[in-house]
Amino acid sequence: MNQSENLLKLLPNDIGGLPADRVERIDHLLEPWEKRCHALADVLDFHKIINTEEKRRGVEALGSEMIGKLSYYERWIAVFAIILFQKGVLTPDELARKMDVVAARSAANEPEKVCQ
Amino acid sequence: MPHHDHDHAHPHPPIVNKPDPVPGYYEIMETAVRELLVEKQLLGAGEIRRQIEVLDSRTPALGAKVVARAWVDPDFRARLLADGRAACEEFGISFYDDTRLIVLENTERVHNLIVCTLCSCYPRPVLGLPPDWYKAKPYRARAVKEPRAVLAEFGTTIPDDVEVRVSDSTAMVRYLVLPQRPAGTDGCTEEQLASLVTRDAMIGVITLNPERETVP
């Protein structure tokens, strides 16, 4: 099997059976935003806006460089944004504007609206 | 930003948590996406907070109660092995996601191990969220290819005449290992039994070695 066939047969998530390092028993307590991101995933699934398999395929579609460089929940929120753009739920412009508002609010030290 | 530029495929110190008072790019994105969806009335106000409470309520202690019940109640054990989700729901554990649960029983002849090679699927309603190592490349890549070597890295040796079965989870089908009841626990109450059951035993990376447990 040549290298391009390998790329086709093994998408970035499909790592079962590949050689890898020793298992290190790593863990961390989730940051508050990571837990909110997880809860957001569940709620998006409940409302049938984005389901688990769409999210998984979305992560895969990020490609191996982004999968390697973004952390677990960074990948999730990036994929939610991309899928919401694809479905026409959000536009890149409105997300960019909202992120500016949120960043400005944080810089001004206003309390974050965890859940309105 | 915690874990920025990390691929989680390399060793870390065991529990890492860095205080991060300034929200980073992805945290800002999370807040912005959530607020936009609420403004558009696609999500109800408070739904995220309620789901966080649900997530916080799910820990391996729930799975441990299921295991202990299965050890003391053969009829429950039979129902659990027949339909894991229905038996857990009967036991009072709601499934907030749309997943099936298959419970895999360890015996004298078979040791089970669960993994999700594609991502991080895990029996969250009964165990909570998976540990980072479960989601990282070394475990996902190697558990299906060389499970005994992976088990050895957890300090677990399964005798050669015991079959090791690895089950690969999917978005719709999740697994839970029913460990063998440790020897010498005949006098234990159900609650005492539950206290012996650990998360890693229900993933299958360890056994409940009676030599290492203090049995009341």
Interface residues (C-beta under 8 A of the other chain):
Chain A: N13 D14 I15 G16 G17 L18 P19 A20 D21 R22 V23 E24 R25 I26 D27 H28 L29 L30 E31 W33 K35 R36 C37 H38 A39 L40 D42 V43 L44 D45 F46 H47 I49 N51 T52 E53 R56 V59 I67 G68 K69 L70 S71 Y72 Y73 E74 I77 A78 F80 A81 L84 V89 L90 E94 L95 K98 M99 V101 V102 A103 S106 E112 K113 V114 C115 Q116
Chain B: P2 H3 H4 D5 H6 D7 H8 A9 H10 P11 H12 P13 P14 I15 V16 N17 D20 V22 P23 Y26 E27 I28 M29 E30 T31 A32 V33 R34 E35 L36 L37 V38 K40 L42 L43 A45 G46 E47 I48 R49 Q51 I52 V54 L55 Y96 D97 D98 V115 T117 L118 C119 S120 C121 L129 P131 D132 W133 K135 A136 K137 P138 Y139 R140 A141 R142 A143 V144 K145 V150 E153 F154 D168 A171 M172
